[in-house]
Amino acid sequence: MWFWMAIAALLCWSGSDLFSKVGSKPDDKYSHWKMVMAVGLVMGLHAAYEIFVNGTEISWYVIWKYMPASALYILSMTLGYVGLRYIELSVSSPICNSSGALAAVFCLVVLGQTMESLQAVAVAMVCVGVIALGIVEYTEDAAARMERQKASNIKYTKSLIAILLPVLYCLIDAAGTVADEIILEGLNEDSANVAYELTFLFMAVCAFVYTVIIKKQKLTIPREGPKLLAGVFETAGQFAYVHALAGGDAAVAAPIISSYCVVSVLWSRIFLKEKLSWKHYAAIILTVAGIVILGIYDA
């Protein structure tokens, strides 16, 4: 069962990437707040299920204690949603998914944890891959960029913010992982996860007030439907991830799940018609290889 849970997590999180991208309209400057609304709503429903059906205990103490990690995770995801308006999913997903490598470095520096030599090589591979991906993306010839973007019907101009936003996601998400390491001592993991989901629900309410009530933005199912699907896939992926690692061979499950950005790149090529240069793909392969190695060690 653990193997199928690992596959489910891989498919769900890559599906979340895909529908987040579809829902992030370049012409809608409020799309990231609408994504927060959709994901927060689904997470709030799941939190209610955990509390009232599974009996997960929750209190204000747990919510406040876990707040630093929750805030970092939600901030990183929000910035990631903004970034999807400016850059291809094929480029954004590998950069964002490199946060695990950066978290390993943070834990090494901040918490004094040790790192095996192969882990250090994997971290270096991820860092070099991400830097190379950023350089390739930013220095690409304008004519070549226009030519390869013809199939997708979405034109992305070269800009620093396009690379900066997924990099910020990576940095802040990695900081959230370090906060997790510190805060979770003495906390029940199920309760902490519910606290995170309830905090996301609160942010969804705030986003609704700002976007719909203050800014008078209209919500329609055709435009906002993909955002809800992204929220469903995100939450389902988290559920499958926990059960995959807890229910079987984590040493195999972890690298399977950690490579979900490869599937995200595949979906972007099939469904979004995104096309990258060989330099992009070379940098992505190097990054993903490092992520998979770290997934094995993390298990």
MARPASE-439964 format. One record per residue (C-alpha): z, y, x; chain; residue in three letters. Coordinates in steps of 0.001 Angstrom, whole numbers, plus 500000, padded with zeros to 6 digits. Layout:
BEGIN
+--------+--------+--------+--------+--------+
!     zz !     yy !     xx ! chaine ! residu !
+--------+--------+--------+--------+--------+
!      Z !      Y !      X !      A !    ala !
...
+--------+--------+--------+--------+--------+
***
This chain:
BEGIN
+--------+--------+--------+--------+--------+
!     zz !     yy !     xx ! chaine ! residu !
+--------+--------+--------+--------+--------+
! 500000 ! 500000 ! 500000 !      A !    met !
! 500805 ! 502413 ! 502844 !      A !    trp !
! 497175 ! 502246 ! 504049 !      A !    phe !
! 495814 ! 503324 ! 500673 !      A !    trp !
! 498432 ! 506073 ! 500480 !      A !    met !
! 497236 ! 507321 ! 503883 !      A !    ala !
! 493628 ! 507313 ! 502674 !      A !    ile !
! 494733 ! 509092 ! 499486 !      A !    ala !
! 496494 ! 511795 ! 501534 !      A !    ala !
! 493391 ! 512240 ! 503701 !      A !    leu !
! 491110 ! 512542 ! 500667 !      A !    leu !
! 493486 ! 514783 ! 498711 !      A !    cys !
! 494098 ! 517273 ! 501513 !      A !    trp !
! 490414 ! 517423 ! 502406 !      A !    ser !
! 489726 ! 517883 ! 498686 !      A !    gly !
! 492252 ! 520704 ! 498619 !      A !    ser !
! 490351 ! 522352 ! 501489 !      A !    asp !
! 487067 ! 521987 ! 499639 !      A !    leu !
! 488250 ! 523378 ! 496295 !      A !    phe !
! 490205 ! 526160 ! 498001 !      A !    ser !
! 486961 ! 527216 ! 499656 !      A !    lys !
! 485008 ! 526970 ! 496379 !      A !    val !
! 487691 ! 529041 ! 494644 !      A !    gly !
! 487779 ! 531711 ! 497360 !      A !    ser !
! 484968 ! 533964 ! 496214 !      A !    lys !
! 483763 ! 536457 ! 498856 !      A !    pro !
! 483331 ! 539089 ! 496131 !      A !    asp !
! 486876 ! 538718 ! 494742 !      A !    asp !
! 489467 ! 540542 ! 496849 !      A !    lys !
! 492255 ! 539031 ! 494700 !      A !    tyr !
! 491120 ! 535418 ! 495102 !      A !    ser !
! 493966 ! 534578 ! 497505 !      A !    his !
! 496582 ! 535757 ! 494980 !      A !    trp !
! 494882 ! 533681 ! 492306 !      A !    lys !
! 495038 ! 530691 ! 494667 !      A !    met !
! 498773 ! 531292 ! 495105 !      A !    val !
! 499124 ! 531376 ! 491311 !      A !    met !
! 497253 ! 528086 ! 490874 !      A !    ala !
! 498994 ! 526185 ! 493684 !      A !    val !
! 502413 ! 527560 ! 492721 !      A !    gly !
! 501895 ! 526483 ! 489104 !      A !    leu !
! 501051 ! 522898 ! 490079 !      A !    val !
! 503912 ! 522725 ! 492572 !      A !    met !
! 506301 ! 524093 ! 489951 !      A !    gly !
! 505257 ! 521350 ! 487529 !      A !    leu !
! 505790 ! 518733 ! 490229 !      A !    his !
! 509205 ! 520205 ! 491049 !      A !    ala !
! 510162 ! 519920 ! 487366 !      A !    ala !
! 509106 ! 516257 ! 487416 !      A !    tyr !
! 511200 ! 515596 ! 490525 !      A !    glu !
! 514263 ! 517289 ! 489019 !      A !    ile !
! 514169 ! 516033 ! 485433 !      A !    phe !
! 512550 ! 512607 ! 485884 !      A !    val !
! 513412 ! 511461 ! 489406 !      A !    asn !
! 516779 ! 513198 ! 489452 !      A !    gly !
! 516301 ! 515135 ! 492685 !      A !    thr !
! 519283 ! 517399 ! 493229 !      A !    glu !
! 518621 ! 521106 ! 493738 !      A !    ile !
! 520855 ! 524152 ! 494056 !      A !    ser !
! 520634 ! 527810 ! 495017 !      A !    trp !
! 522279 ! 526875 ! 498318 !      A !    tyr !
! 519403 ! 524508 ! 499185 !      A !    val !
! 516771 ! 527026 ! 498061 !      A !    ile !
! 518269 ! 529826 ! 500181 !      A !    trp !
! 518897 ! 527612 ! 503189 !      A !    lys !
! 515322 ! 526349 ! 503169 !      A !    tyr !
! 513904 ! 529816 ! 502419 !      A !    met !
! 512829 ! 530662 ! 506022 !      A !    pro !
! 510650 ! 527537 ! 506228 !      A !    ala !
! 509332 ! 528057 ! 502686 !      A !    ser !
! 508446 ! 531676 ! 503432 !      A !    ala !
! 506570 ! 530767 ! 506613 !      A !    leu !
! 504610 ! 527977 ! 504930 !      A !    tyr !
! 503666 ! 530108 ! 501919 !      A !    ile !
! 502685 ! 533067 ! 504113 !      A !    leu !
! 500483 ! 530854 ! 506279 !      A !    ser !
! 498763 ! 529332 ! 503238 !      A !    met !
! 498170 ! 532764 ! 501700 !      A !    thr !
! 496570 ! 534040 ! 504909 !      A !    leu !
! 494493 ! 530857 ! 505008 !      A !    gly !
! 493219 ! 531574 ! 501495 !      A !    tyr !
! 492281 ! 535114 ! 502526 !      A !    val !
! 490442 ! 533753 ! 505556 !      A !    gly !
! 488271 ! 531444 ! 503469 !      A !    leu !
! 486467 ! 534523 ! 502113 !      A !    arg !
! 485237 ! 535411 ! 505597 !      A !    tyr !
! 484403 ! 532151 ! 507361 !      A !    ile !
! 482968 ! 528686 ! 506823 !      A !    glu !
! 485377 ! 525890 ! 505897 !      A !    leu !
! 483831 ! 523876 ! 508747 !      A !    ser !
! 485295 ! 526376 ! 511218 !      A !    val !
! 488490 ! 527342 ! 509384 !      A !    ser !
! 489873 ! 523846 ! 508687 !      A !    ser !
! 489988 ! 522551 ! 512303 !      A !    pro !
! 491653 ! 525785 ! 513464 !      A !    ile !
! 494260 ! 525687 ! 510692 !      A !    cys !
! 494899 ! 521986 ! 511238 !      A !    asn !
! 495711 ! 522664 ! 514897 !      A !    ser !
! 499126 ! 524003 ! 513890 !      A !    ser !
! 500684 ! 520621 ! 514728 !      A !    gly !
! 499715 ! 521025 ! 518379 !      A !    ala !
! 501119 ! 524532 ! 518485 !      A !    leu !
! 504294 ! 523318 ! 516758 !      A !    ala !
! 504723 ! 520777 ! 519585 !      A !    ala !
! 504586 ! 523630 ! 522105 !      A !    val !
! 507050 ! 525712 ! 520062 !      A !    phe !
! 509465 ! 522776 ! 519816 !      A !    cys !
! 509152 ! 522288 ! 523564 !      A !    leu !
! 509970 ! 525935 ! 524291 !      A !    val !
! 512423 ! 526771 ! 521498 !      A !    val !
! 514222 ! 523470 ! 520919 !      A !    leu !
! 513964 ! 522011 ! 524409 !      A !    gly !
! 512205 ! 518871 ! 523234 !      A !    gln !
! 510265 ! 516766 ! 525733 !      A !    thr !
! 506584 ! 515899 ! 525753 !      A !    met !
! 504785 ! 512844 ! 527132 !      A !    glu !
! 501920 ! 513440 ! 529560 !      A !    ser !
! 499292 ! 512244 ! 527070 !      A !    leu !
! 500808 ! 514533 ! 524438 !      A !    gln !
! 500420 ! 517458 ! 526835 !      A !    ala !
! 496771 ! 516492 ! 527388 !      A !    val !
! 496244 ! 516320 ! 523611 !      A !    ala !
! 497812 ! 519761 ! 523126 !      A !    val !
! 495564 ! 521135 ! 525860 !      A !    ala !
! 492527 ! 519552 ! 524161 !      A !    met !
! 493423 ! 521202 ! 520850 !      A !    val !
! 494046 ! 524596 ! 522441 !      A !    cys !
! 490809 ! 524509 ! 524439 !      A !    val !
! 488900 ! 523299 ! 521366 !      A !    gly !
! 490243 ! 526072 ! 519133 !      A !    val !
! 489621 ! 528771 ! 521749 !      A !    ile !
! 486110 ! 527437 ! 522323 !      A !    ala !
! 485473 ! 527352 ! 518567 !      A !    leu !
! 486567 ! 530967 ! 518271 !      A !    gly !
! 484397 ! 532059 ! 521199 !      A !    ile !
! 481344 ! 530202 ! 519868 !      A !    val !
! 481831 ! 531680 ! 516389 !      A !    glu !
! 482338 ! 535251 ! 517608 !      A !    tyr !
! 479585 ! 535304 ! 520239 !      A !    thr !
! 476911 ! 533537 ! 518193 !      A !    glu !
! 473586 ! 535363 ! 518032 !      A !    asp !
! 473145 ! 537189 ! 514713 !      A !    ala !
! 469652 ! 535756 ! 514122 !      A !    ala !
! 470863 ! 532192 ! 514771 !      A !    ala !
! 473796 ! 532736 ! 512421 !      A !    arg !
! 471531 ! 533980 ! 509637 !      A !    met !
! 469144 ! 531065 ! 510131 !      A !    glu !
! 471789 ! 528337 ! 509839 !      A !    arg !
! 473454 ! 530015 ! 506848 !      A !    gln !
! 470294 ! 529964 ! 504729 !      A !    lys !
! 471131 ! 526648 ! 503004 !      A !    ala !
! 474614 ! 527717 ! 501881 !      A !    ser !
! 473392 ! 530978 ! 500280 !      A !    asn !
! 476514 ! 532723 ! 501631 !      A !    ile !
! 476119 ! 535060 ! 504579 !      A !    lys !
! 479113 ! 535590 ! 506867 !      A !    tyr !
! 478967 ! 538476 ! 509287 !      A !    thr !
! 480531 ! 538253 ! 512726 !      A !    lys !
! 484022 ! 539751 ! 512557 !      A !    ser !
! 487304 ! 539459 ! 514393 !      A !    leu !
! 489258 ! 538994 ! 511146 !      A !    ile !
! 487252 ! 535856 ! 510322 !      A !    ala !
! 488759 ! 534081 ! 513354 !      A !    ile !
! 492073 ! 535936 ! 513354 !      A !    leu !
! 493167 ! 534769 ! 509870 !      A !    leu !
! 492957 ! 530988 ! 510498 !      A !    pro !
! 494592 ! 531533 ! 513896 !      A !    val !
! 497444 ! 533395 ! 512163 !      A !    leu !
! 497707 ! 530482 ! 509717 !      A !    tyr !
! 498023 ! 528130 ! 512692 !      A !    cys !
! 500730 ! 530249 ! 514375 !      A !    leu !
! 502827 ! 530816 ! 511239 !      A !    ile !
! 502519 ! 527227 ! 510001 !      A !    asp !
! 503657 ! 526009 ! 513423 !      A !    ala !
! 506650 ! 528363 ! 513199 !      A !    ala !
! 507385 ! 526819 ! 509787 !      A !    gly !
! 507432 ! 523372 ! 511384 !      A !    thr !
! 509986 ! 524566 ! 513951 !      A !    val !
! 512082 ! 526052 ! 511132 !      A !    ala !
! 511852 ! 522668 ! 509407 !      A !    asp !
! 513213 ! 520947 ! 512496 !      A !    glu !
! 516216 ! 523276 ! 512537 !      A !    ile !
! 516944 ! 523663 ! 508818 !      A !    ile !
! 516466 ! 520061 ! 507656 !      A !    leu !
! 519516 ! 518888 ! 509588 !      A !    glu !
! 522069 ! 518308 ! 506859 !      A !    gly !
! 519563 ! 518769 ! 504016 !      A !    leu !
! 518036 ! 516077 ! 501828 !      A !    asn !
! 514254 ! 516084 ! 502385 !      A !    glu !
! 513446 ! 515625 ! 498683 !      A !    asp !
! 515704 ! 518536 ! 497756 !      A !    ser !
! 514139 ! 520692 ! 500484 !      A !    ala !
! 510647 ! 519884 ! 499210 !      A !    asn !
! 511653 ! 520837 ! 495654 !      A !    val !
! 513143 ! 524074 ! 497016 !      A !    ala !
! 509811 ! 524818 ! 498689 !      A !    tyr !
! 507888 ! 524108 ! 495484 !      A !    glu !
! 510195 ! 526305 ! 493404 !      A !    leu !
! 509792 ! 529123 ! 495929 !      A !    thr !
! 506021 ! 528717 ! 495674 !      A !    phe !
! 506358 ! 528876 ! 491870 !      A !    leu !
! 508284 ! 532158 ! 492207 !      A !    phe !
! 505499 ! 533552 ! 494395 !      A !    met !
! 502970 ! 532406 ! 491790 !      A !    ala !
! 504823 ! 534430 ! 489138 !      A !    val !
! 504850 ! 537476 ! 491435 !      A !    cys !
! 501125 ! 537018 ! 492115 !      A !    ala !
! 500468 ! 536803 ! 488355 !      A !    phe !
! 502367 ! 540028 ! 487689 !      A !    val !
! 500522 ! 541856 ! 490474 !      A !    tyr !
! 497043 ! 540461 ! 489807 !      A !    thr !
! 496854 ! 540124 ! 486035 !      A !    val !
! 499373 ! 542637 ! 484692 !      A !    ile !
! 499177 ! 545434 ! 487280 !      A !    ile !
! 495581 ! 545077 ! 488536 !      A !    lys !
! 494218 ! 543932 ! 485144 !      A !    lys !
! 492244 ! 541044 ! 486614 !      A !    gln !
! 490807 ! 538581 ! 484090 !      A !    lys !
! 491210 ! 534835 ! 484583 !      A !    leu !
! 488409 ! 532523 ! 483461 !      A !    thr !
! 488268 ! 528745 ! 483730 !      A !    ile !
! 484827 ! 528598 ! 485433 !      A !    pro !
! 486033 ! 530853 ! 488289 !      A !    arg !
! 489668 ! 529757 ! 488508 !      A !    glu !
! 489212 ! 526042 ! 487755 !      A !    gly !
! 488544 ! 525097 ! 491418 !      A !    pro !
! 491797 ! 526825 ! 492401 !      A !    lys !
! 493788 ! 524620 ! 490012 !      A !    leu !
! 492038 ! 521550 ! 491394 !      A !    leu !
! 492962 ! 522703 ! 494901 !      A !    ala !
! 496599 ! 522929 ! 493792 !      A !    gly !
! 496484 ! 519441 ! 492274 !      A !    val !
! 494947 ! 517945 ! 495418 !      A !    phe !
! 497409 ! 519805 ! 497682 !      A !    glu !
! 500436 ! 518510 ! 495764 !      A !    thr !
! 499042 ! 514981 ! 495399 !      A !    ala !
! 498280 ! 514908 ! 499120 !      A !    gly !
! 501870 ! 515793 ! 499959 !      A !    gln !
! 503121 ! 512995 ! 497664 !      A !    phe !
! 500766 ! 510438 ! 499241 !      A !    ala !
! 501643 ! 511627 ! 502775 !      A !    tyr !
! 505369 ! 511050 ! 502292 !      A !    val !
! 504865 ! 507583 ! 500821 !      A !    his !
! 502319 ! 506588 ! 503467 !      A !    ala !
! 504680 ! 507358 ! 506345 !      A !    leu !
! 507743 ! 505934 ! 504594 !      A !    ala !
! 506134 ! 502765 ! 503259 !      A !    gly !
! 504417 ! 501150 ! 506213 !      A !    gly !
! 502904 ! 501461 ! 509691 !      A !    asp !
! 503389 ! 505141 ! 510481 !      A !    ala !
! 501757 ! 504716 ! 513899 !      A !    ala !
! 498468 ! 504031 ! 512109 !      A !    val !
! 499006 ! 506158 ! 508990 !      A !    ala !
! 499764 ! 509399 ! 510860 !      A !    ala !
! 496496 ! 509654 ! 512832 !      A !    pro !
! 494496 ! 508694 ! 509733 !      A !    ile !
! 496050 ! 511553 ! 507773 !      A !    ile !
! 495964 ! 514035 ! 510654 !      A !    ser !
! 492171 ! 513701 ! 510842 !      A !    ser !
! 491641 ! 514999 ! 507304 !      A !    tyr !
! 489927 ! 518129 ! 508651 !      A !    cys !
! 487062 ! 515849 ! 509764 !      A !    val !
! 486526 ! 514939 ! 506106 !      A !    val !
! 486832 ! 518636 ! 505190 !      A !    ser !
! 483984 ! 519383 ! 507600 !      A !    val !
! 481989 ! 516514 ! 506046 !      A !    leu !
! 482570 ! 517838 ! 502504 !      A !    trp !
! 481553 ! 521335 ! 503595 !      A !    ser !
! 478302 ! 519948 ! 504977 !      A !    arg !
! 477524 ! 517863 ! 501850 !      A !    ile !
! 478730 ! 520077 ! 499013 !      A !    phe !
! 478730 ! 523588 ! 500457 !      A !    leu !
! 475599 ! 523104 ! 502605 !      A !    lys !
! 477374 ! 524614 ! 505615 !      A !    glu !
! 475564 ! 524085 ! 508888 !      A !    lys !
! 476974 ! 524709 ! 512353 !      A !    leu !
! 475480 ! 524745 ! 515831 !      A !    ser !
! 476027 ! 521894 ! 518292 !      A !    trp !
! 478474 ! 524138 ! 520159 !      A !    lys !
! 480601 ! 524436 ! 517012 !      A !    his !
! 480613 ! 520676 ! 516528 !      A !    tyr !
! 481462 ! 520004 ! 520187 !      A !    ala !
! 484508 ! 522282 ! 519926 !      A !    ala !
! 485509 ! 520664 ! 516614 !      A !    ile !
! 485267 ! 517140 ! 518080 !      A !    ile !
! 487481 ! 518139 ! 521019 !      A !    leu !
! 490030 ! 519718 ! 518651 !      A !    thr !
! 490132 ! 516765 ! 516261 !      A !    val !
! 490485 ! 514264 ! 519111 !      A !    ala !
! 493582 ! 516106 ! 520288 !      A !    gly !
! 494967 ! 516249 ! 516738 !      A !    ile !
! 494535 ! 512482 ! 516271 !      A !    val !
! 496284 ! 511733 ! 519584 !      A !    ile !
! 499181 ! 513950 ! 518529 !      A !    leu !
! 499255 ! 512165 ! 515167 !      A !    gly !
! 499739 ! 508853 ! 516963 !      A !    ile !
! 502626 ! 510225 ! 519012 !      A !    tyr !
! 504161 ! 511976 ! 516018 !      A !    asp !
! 504403 ! 508577 ! 514306 !      A !    ala !
+--------+--------+--------+--------+--------+
***
